[in-house]
Amino acid sequence: MKQSFSIAFLCFFMLFKSQAQVLVCFNPQIAGAETQYIAAKRVLSSSTTSNLNSTKIYVDIATIDDSKYVYFHSNHVVNYAHKFENADVSPTKFIEDIDKFKGYKMERLVKTIVDAHGVNNYPSNYLKNTGYNNITFYLTPEAIKNKVGDVLLLEYCKNVKILDDYGRIVRTGLYSPQELVMRGIKNTGNHDNVVKWLGQVGKKVPPSDDDEIAKEIMRYAKAKKIDEKNTTAIVNALKKDVREQVYYTENYKKFYKGQLKITDQTEEVIKLAKNVSVRTRHANDVEAMYVSLKGQRYLKKEIEIISLVDDDATTRTLQKLLTENHTLITVDNIKKLFSNIKKKKKKTLFFLGHIEGKSFVTRDANNKERFRLTLGEIADYEKLFDVNIIVLGCESASKVSNASGVVQRINTVNAVEQLHRTMKENSNLFDLLKGFSNEKHELVLDPLSLKDRGFEQYQMLKVKRRNRVILTVVGGGVVAYLIYDAQTD
């Protein structure tokens, strides 16, 4: 451990039989891990507990003095700890050197959180079972990336929440049931194992992990229309899907997994189309988002390109091709931008501009900065103004994690021309985004920020006072146009 830890108040080193040391802390925060402390408090809230069954643990990766540590932050207050520390204590938190974390056991983690002083002397099996059955774990993207969940075998834990970079829960469970089946076949699977799994269904009380896998294999066979007794066909289909990197949603909607180089990092993604992807940490939201976007019709007038580009060629292209669908941002009108967006009832915004760091920046002819708009601000506008936001700036997918963006550097004129073409050819939001994407504009979508918005006719159903209704046919379906006065929700 680094020397800086020695100044952490109410922290001590816990020595295990393996002679490995771990820094356990009852102070509000560990020196050097302030960022993790703030994020954990936001996720876990301020409520605390001394009940093991109500314990929550936030897991992240902290870099302190150029070394990486696994950071654990709980809501658990050890009710006897004040006797040892001679002071009020905060919920237990601790860090472990990431290189020493391999082989870590659940019972060791739980003991460190709830009984670091060894007063209660809980049995090892009790700690293990409590961890897997009662404690709730919250894992950040960095924790997932560094395989913390795999080390702790959290795939068998009943209460696991996966977070995004902003602390939002994006899925429940380390792996989906389908992923467990695929992992089982890939790692240990063969025909004999499948026969064993299927033969155990309903024979164990309570059901074992193998029993759950067997039930999922039966669901898989049903979805693939394979006789569950034809184990050879099931195994061959599973192996083929593993080989082809197939990803199935809970309802067995089929997509493909892949890897995408986003700036200087290679990330695992799920492919919705050839050049449209979602990060795997959003796996549980993939099907709902896909169905929503496919069913999300739009009117051309509901789309707006917000241009922060100080470039004559781009401006001319916008004025020529998207005359009624663009706003040119200047220092004078930036404050009025979103009041106008709301007034015009725009529902999908494409932000177009030059990105420096994590901001859109506009400069004059002398390279002097005129103004900047942070990507964080733009992403927040999604909720504030009830709009879908797609950020079109060079490598924006790597710079904003709670909005949709592009992987590569882009040419703004080409981007405008591509948007014009796809807006003419498509009537739902998914096909619009798919039509825009190509090998030069690969899109990474954020499921949590793309909602059911747009298609003005449907939005009118919120109107409280209706004067009369006219039926008309749109796209082969009957849609109610509501003629109404100004009193709305």
N, C-alpha and C positions, 0 to 999 in steps of 0.2 A: 504494500500500500504506500501511497505517497505521503510525505511528511505532513502535508496540509490538513489531513484528516485528524491529526492529533489535537487540533484546536476546536473540533466540533464538540459543543457542549452537550452533555447527557448522551454521549455516544460511547460505545465500548466495543472491543474486539471479542467476538465469540469464537472460542477454540473448539473445533470438532475433533473427533477421534482420529480423523485423517490428518490432523495437525494443520488443516487449512483454516485460515482466518477469514472472517467476514465482519464488516463494520455494521453493527446494529445501532440504530439511533432512535432516541425518544424525544429529541429536540424537534422543533417544528420542521427543520430542514437540515440536510447534509451539506456541508460546505462544498461548493463547486457544482451542486446539482439543483440550483435554484429554479432553473427552467422546468425541470421535471417535477419539482414540488408544486409550482403554480399550475401546471397542466393536470397533475393528479388531483389537486384540490377541486379543480373545475369539474372533473369527471366524477369524483366520489362524493362531492358536496361536503358540507361541514359536519354532518351527523357522524357520530362515532358509536362504537359498540364494544362490549367485552364478551359478547356471545359468539362462539366459533361459527355457529350456523348462520349468522348475519354478517360475517366478515367478507370484505371486498378487498381485492388486491390489484393495484394498477402496476403494469409492468412496462418498462421502457429501457432504452439504452442511454447511458450517460457517458460523456467524454470529459474526464477530469485530469488535468495536468498531462494531456496527450495520451492518456490510457483509457481504454473502454471498459465499462462496467455494466452489468445488468442491474437495473434499479427497480426495487420493489417498494411500493408505498401502499400501506393498508389504512383501513378505517378502524383498526382494532387497537383499543387501549388496554394494555395489560394492567389489570386492577390491583396488582401488588407491586408494580414497578417503582412507585414513588418511595417505597420503603428502602429500596436499594439506591435510588438516585438522590434521595433527600430533596426532592423538588417535584412540582407538578410535571406530568409527562404528557406527551403528544402521542398520537397513534404510531405504532411501530413502522419503521422503514429501514431498509438495509440495502447495501450494494455488494456485489460479488464480481471479482475480476472475470471478465468474459472468457478468458483462456482457461480458467479453473472451473467454469460452470458446467462443462461437459460431464455427463454422468450424474448430475444433480438429481436428487430424489424428492418426490413430493413431500414425504414425511419430514425431511430436513427443512424444507422451505416453511412448512406450516409451524414447526417447532420454533423456528427463528422468529416468526411473526408473533406467536401467542404465548411462548414460554421460553424466551431466550435465557432467562436466569435459571431454568431447570427446576423451578419450585414444584410444579404440578406433576412432573414426570409422567406425562401422557404416554400410553403404549404406542409403539410405532404404527401398528395397524389402524389404531383410532385416528391418528394424525393423517395417515394416508387416505383413509375412507372419507374423513371430513373434507380434505382437500378436493377429492374427486366428486363428492356428492353434494357438498353444502356451500363451500366458498365460491364466490363469483370472481372471475379473473377478467381484467380489461387489458388487452394487448394492443400496443401501438404498432404502426407499420414497421418501425425499426426493430421492435421485439420480434415480429413475424419474420422479417428479413434475416435476423440473426438466429433463427431457429429455436427461440426460447420455448415456444409451445411444443416443439418436437422433443426437446430434451426432457421436459416435464411430462410428456405423454398426455398433453391436454386434449388430444382427440378423444380421450375417454372421460373427460371432465364434463359434468352436466351443465355447468354454468360458465360459458366462455363468451365474452363479447369482444369483437374485433373492431378497433377504432380506425378512423382516418386521421390525417395529419391535423385536423382541427378538433379532435376529441369526439367526433360524432360516431355513434355505433352504426357500422355498415353491414355487419352480419353477426349471427349467433352460431357458435360452434367453430372449432379450429378448422374442421373440414366438413363439407357436406356429406350426407350418407353415400352419395354416388362416388365421391372422392375416396371415401374409406374402402369401398368395394374395389375401385381401380388400384388403390395403393396395395390392397391385399393381394390382388392378382399380380401386380407388377413385382412386388417384393417377395412374396412367398407362394403365390398362387400357382396351382396346377390342377389337373383334373381331379386328383384324389382329394385335394382340399375342398373343392367345390362340392363333391359328393359328401364329404364329411359335414360341411356347413349346412347343406340342404337337409341332411339326415338328422340334424340336431334341432330343427325348428320345433318349438313347443315342448321339448323334452326336458328343459332345465327351468327350475323355479328357484330364485328369480332368473329371468333370461340372462344369458352370458353375452359378452361382446360378439362371440362367434354367432350366437343366435340372431343378434341384430344384423350382422353382415349377411347371414343367410336370408333373412327376410328382404333385405335390400336386393340381393341377387334375384329373388323371386319377382320383385317389382321390375327389375331390369329385364328379366326374361319376358315378362308380360308386355312391357313397353316395346321390346324388339320382336314380339309375336313368336317367341320360341317356347316350345313345350318345356315346362320346368323339369320334366323327367329326362329330357335330352341334355344331360350334363356336358356331353362333348360339344354340342352346338353352342351352349352357353359359354363354355371356356373359350372356344374359338372366337366367338363374337367379342368377348371381353378383351382378349389378347389383341384383336384387331383394333379395337377402340383405343387401347392403351398405346399401341404402336402409332396410331394416327393422331394421338394427343386430343382425343375427343373430350369435350366437357359437356356433361348433362346437368340441366337445372333440376330442381326438386321434382318438377312435373315431366322430366325427361325431354325437355326441349333441347335440341342438339346444337352445340357450338363447337368451336375448336380452340384449344389453348395454343399459346405461342410465346415467343420472346420478342421484345421490341426494344431497340436501342434508343433511349430517350436522353439526348445530350450525351453525357459521359457514363450513364448507367444503363445496364440491361435489365429490364423489368419483365416479369411474367404477366401476360395479359390474356384475356379471352376475346376472341375475334368475333364480332357481330357481322362483319362483312370483310372483304379483302383488305381494305384500308381504314376500317373503323374498329377500334378496340376499347375495352374496358379493363382497368387494372384488376388483378385477381382478388384484391382485398374487397372489391365490390361484388364478388361472385354471387352472393345471395340476392342482389338487386337486379341481376342481368335480365332475367326473363320478364319481370314486371316492367323494367324500363323499355325493353324491346317491344313488348306488346303495346305499351303506352305510346311510344313514338310512332309505331306503325299505324296506330289508330288515331293519331293526332293530326287531323286535317288542319290546314291553315289557309288563310287568305293572304295574298301577296302583300296587301296593304298593312298586315300585322307585323311584317318583317322590316327591320331597320338596320342599315349598316352605319355604325358610328365610326367615322373616319378621324383619326388623330394624325393622319399623314400629311405632312407639309410638302406635297409633291404634285406638280402641275399635271403630269401624265395620269396619276391616280385620280385626281380631282376631275379631270376631263372625262375619264372613263366612267366614273360614277355619275356624272351629270348626263352623259349620253345614254348609258345602259340602265341605270337605276335611278332615274330622275326623281321619282316619288318615294324612294326607299333609302335615302341616305341623309345623314346629318354631318356637316363639317364642323369639327370642334375648334374653337378659337379661345383665346384668353377671355374674350368678352362674353361668350355665350355658354361656357362650360357650366356655370352655376345654374343656368336655365335648362340644361340638358334633360334632366329626368322629370322635371315638371312638364316639359313638352312631350316626353315619351309617354307619360301617363295620360296626358290630355289626348294624344293621338291614338291611344289604346293599342300601342305596340306590344307584342308579346314575345318576340324572339329577336335578340339583339346580337349582331356580329360586330365585335370591337376590332378595328383594323388599325395597326400602327407599329411604330418602332419601339422595341422593348430594350431597356437597359436595366440590368439587375432584375428586380421584380416590379418594375413600373413602366407604363407607357410614357415616353418622353418625346416632346416636340421641341426642335431647335430651329433657330433662324439661320439665315445664309452665312452668318459668321460663327456658327456652331454654338451660339449662346442659348442656354436653356430658356424656353419661353414658359413652359409649364409641364407638370408631370401628374399622372394619375396612377396610383398604385394598383396592382392586380388584386390585392386584398380588398380594397375599396370596391372595385368592380364586382368581385365575387359576392360581396355583401349586398349589392344592389338587387341580386336575384330575389331575395326574400323581401327586401324593403319595397320593391316596386312590382313584385309578382311577374317577373319576366324570365325567360330562358336566356342564358348568356353563353356565347361561344367566343373565345378569345383567339383572334387571328393575329398573331405576332410571331416573330421568329422564335421557334422552340418554346412556345408558350406552354406546352403540355408539361414541361419540366419545371415551370416557374409558378404555376398555380395549381393547387391540388383539390380545390373545391369548386372548380368550373371546368368546362371542356376546352381543349386547346389542340394545337397542331404540334407535330413532332419536329418537323424540319424548319429550316429557314424558308421564308416565303417571299415571293415577288408580289407586291400589292396589286399591281395592274392585272396580273394573271389570276389572282384570287378574286378580284371583282368580276372579271370575265367569266370565271368558273361559276360563281354564285349566280350570275345573270342566267347562264345556261340552265343550271339545275332548278332555278325558281320557275322557269317556263315549263319544265318537263315533269315536275313532281307535285303531288298534292298532299303528301303526309310528311311529317318532320323527319322521320328516319330516312326515307328515300331522298329527301332534300340533302341531309348530311352525307349520306352515302354517295349521292351524285356529285357533291362538292369534293369529296375525298378522292385522292389518287396517289400515285407514288411520290408526288411532290407535296401533297397536302394530307398526310396521314393524320387522322383524328383520334384523340383519346378522350372518351366521354366520361362525364361524372354523373352517375345515376341520380345522386341526391339533389342535383341542381337542375335537372331536366324534368319538368312536371307537366301535367295536363293543362296546358295553356293554349290560347289561340282558338281559332275557328269561331269567329264572333257570334255566329248563329247559336252555338251551344251556350256561350257565355250569357246570352240574353235570358236564359231560363232562370237566372237569379233575380230577375226584375220582380218587384213586389206588386206594382200596380200595372195591370195589363188592360189596354183599351180594346184591342181586337187582335185576332190571330189569322194569319194567312198561311196556307200550306203551299210549299213549292218543292220541286224535285232538284236535289243537288247531288251530283255524282252517283245517281242511281238510287239514292235513298231519300225518304221523305223527311224534311227538316221543317220545324216550325219557325217561321219568322215572326217575331213579336213586335208589334207596333205599339209604342208606349211613350209616356211622358217622362219628365226628368227625374221622377222619384225612383231611385234604385237603391240596391244594398249599399 
